[in-house]
Amino acid sequence: MDFQAFTQTAPDVYASLGGVSKAVTASGMDKALTELVKLRVSQINGCAFCLQFHLNIARKLDIDPRKFDLLAGWRDAGIYAEREMAALGWAEALTQLTDPPARDAALARAQATFDDKELVFLAATIASINAWNRIAVGLHFPPPAAEANRSQA
């Protein structure tokens, strides 16, 4: 199945997941930050569709391209701001869910960096991209064309 077939088969699911992204955008969250989070989570989950999709979006934003190139090694790269590192650490912890002490440490760092509203919308971003990853990987969505952008997955 491809993305278009999914959206035609389950339009309400597509709209619901898209609604989470719209709510995050409407909250005023930094788009560059949320795209980096979506890319990192998609790397962890091995979702080629979401990686390409969010790289297409991120390349249109004012993000240093080195941040895409070094994302898998963000802890050692020395180019990410504190907000980015706190968000990436929490995204990893909420995606893997296997190490409660690490998850608590990541949350503490995120709480020291983001206000309560930002934490809620960051958590929603992480949850949403994890859901998209599982759908796209599970249904074997092929990666979109490099220039294609269909919606805010």
C-alpha positions in Angstrom: 0.0 0.0 0.0 1.2 3.5 -0.6 0.4 6.8 1.2 -2.4 7.8 -1.2 -4.1 4.4 -0.9 -3.9 4.8 2.9 -5.5 8.2 2.8 -8.3 7.0 0.6 -8.9 3.9 2.6 -8.8 5.6 6.0 -9.6 9.3 5.5 -10.7 9.8 9.1 -7.4 8.3 10.5 -5.5 10.5 8.1 -7.5 13.6 9.1 -7.1 12.8 12.8 -3.3 12.4 12.7 -3.1 15.5 10.5 -5.1 17.3 13.2 -2.4 16.7 15.7 0.2 18.3 13.4 -2.1 21.2 12.8 -2.6 21.7 16.5 1.2 21.7 17.1 1.7 24.2 14.3 -1.1 26.4 15.7 0.5 26.3 19.1 3.4 28.3 17.8 6.0 25.6 18.3 9.2 26.2 16.4 8.7 24.4 13.0 12.4 23.8 12.6 12.6 22.1 16.0 9.6 19.9 15.4 11.0 18.8 12.0 14.3 17.8 13.6 12.4 15.8 16.2 10.3 14.1 13.5 13.5 13.3 11.5 15.2 11.8 14.5 12.3 9.7 15.6 11.9 8.5 12.0 15.6 7.5 11.9 15.2 5.5 15.1 12.1 3.7 13.7 13.7 3.2 10.3 10.8 4.9 8.4 12.1 5.8 5.0 8.8 7.4 4.0 8.7 9.8 6.9 12.5 10.5 6.7 12.1 11.6 3.1 8.8 13.4 3.8 10.3 15.5 6.6 13.6 16.1 4.9 11.5 17.7 2.1 9.9 20.0 4.6 13.0 20.7 6.6 15.0 21.6 3.5 12.5 24.4 2.8 13.0 25.9 6.3 16.0 27.9 7.5 17.8 24.9 9.1 21.5 24.4 8.7 21.8 21.3 6.4 24.6 20.0 8.7 21.8 19.4 11.3 20.3 16.8 8.9 23.6 15.2 8.1 24.7 14.9 11.7 21.3 14.1 13.3 22.1 10.5 14.2 25.1 11.7 16.1 23.5 14.9 17.6 25.0 14.4 21.1 28.6 14.6 19.7 28.1 17.0 16.8 28.5 20.3 18.8 26.1 22.2 16.5 22.7 21.8 18.2 21.3 24.4 20.5 20.2 23.4 24.0 16.5 23.4 23.0 17.2 21.1 20.1 19.3 18.7 22.3 16.6 18.7 25.0 13.9 18.0 22.5 16.0 15.3 20.7 16.8 13.5 23.9 13.2 13.5 25.0 12.1 12.3 21.6 14.5 9.4 21.8 13.4 8.5 25.3 9.7 8.6 24.3 10.3 6.6 21.2 12.3 3.8 22.7 10.6 3.6 26.1 13.0 0.9 27.4 15.0 2.9 30.0 12.8 4.6 32.6 15.7 6.4 34.3 16.9 7.7 31.0 13.3 8.8 30.2 13.1 10.6 33.5 16.4 12.4 32.9 15.3 13.4 29.4 12.1 14.7 30.8 13.9 16.7 33.5 16.1 18.3 30.8 13.1 19.1 28.7 11.3 20.6 31.7 14.3 22.8 32.4 14.2 24.0 28.8 10.6 24.2 27.8 7.5 25.6 29.4 4.5 23.4 30.2 2.6 24.3 26.9 5.7 23.6 24.8 6.2 20.2 26.6 2.6 19.2 25.8 3.0 20.0 22.1 6.5 18.5 21.9 5.0 15.3 23.4 2.2 15.4 20.8 4.7 15.8 18.0 6.7 12.8 19.3 3.6 10.7 19.7 2.3 11.7 16.3 5.4 10.9 14.3 5.7 7.6 16.1 2.2 6.7 15.0 3.0 7.8 11.4 6.2 5.7 11.5 4.4 2.6 12.6 1.7 3.0 9.9 4.2 3.8 7.1 6.7 1.0 8.1 3.9 -1.5 8.7 2.2 -0.8 5.4 5.5 -0.4 3.5 4.9 3.1 2.2 7.5 3.8 -0.5 9.4 7.1 0.1 7.9 10.1 -1.6 9.8 11.9 -4.3 12.4 14.3 -3.0 10.4 17.4 -4.0 6.9 16.1 -3.0 5.1 17.3 0.0 1.6 16.0 0.5 0.6 17.1 4.0 1.9 17.6 7.5 2.5 14.0 8.6 
